[in-house]
Amino acid sequence: MKFHATAPSLSRGPRNVMRSFCPECHDLVVAAAKSQHVAEGVVRHWWSCDSCGHEFRTTVRLPALSAAARQPELTA
């Protein structure tokens, strides 16, 4: 494993982070039980509410990255 002093540009978090809430009890659901890369820019998440046990899924569509953003940053 190689240490990098700076994180690659792809690891930067989104500016607008959406939180997931249970559609049944409206409690905050923190982490997906499972995630799947469906297609280029499409990720599907499966959730399970700890409060009421309701299971549901969400689909996230990510914007396309420019060619420059796809290149990892090189550090010396």
JOLINFEN-V480585 format. One record per residue. N is the residue number from 1. RES is the residue in three letters. SS is DSSP state (2 for helix, 1 for strand, 0 for the rest). Layout:
n/res/ss
N/RES/SS
N/RES/SS
//
This chain:
n/res/ss
1/MET/0
2/LYS/0
3/PHE/0
4/HIS/0
5/ALA/0
6/THR/0
7/ALA/0
8/PRO/0
9/SER/2
10/LEU/2
11/SER/2
12/ARG/0
13/GLY/0
14/PRO/0
15/ARG/0
16/ASN/0
17/VAL/0
18/MET/0
19/ARG/0
20/SER/1
21/PHE/1
22/CYS/0
23/PRO/0
24/GLU/0
25/CYS/0
26/HIS/0
27/ASP/0
28/LEU/1
29/VAL/1
30/VAL/0
31/ALA/0
32/ALA/0
33/ALA/0
34/LYS/1
35/SER/1
36/GLN/1
37/HIS/1
38/VAL/1
39/ALA/1
40/GLU/0
41/GLY/0
42/VAL/1
43/VAL/1
44/ARG/1
45/HIS/1
46/TRP/1
47/TRP/1
48/SER/1
49/CYS/0
50/ASP/0
51/SER/0
52/CYS/0
53/GLY/0
54/HIS/0
55/GLU/1
56/PHE/1
57/ARG/1
58/THR/1
59/THR/1
60/VAL/1
61/ARG/1
62/LEU/0
63/PRO/0
64/ALA/0
65/LEU/0
66/SER/0
67/ALA/2
68/ALA/2
69/ALA/2
70/ARG/2
71/GLN/0
72/PRO/0
73/GLU/0
74/LEU/0
75/THR/0
76/ALA/0
//
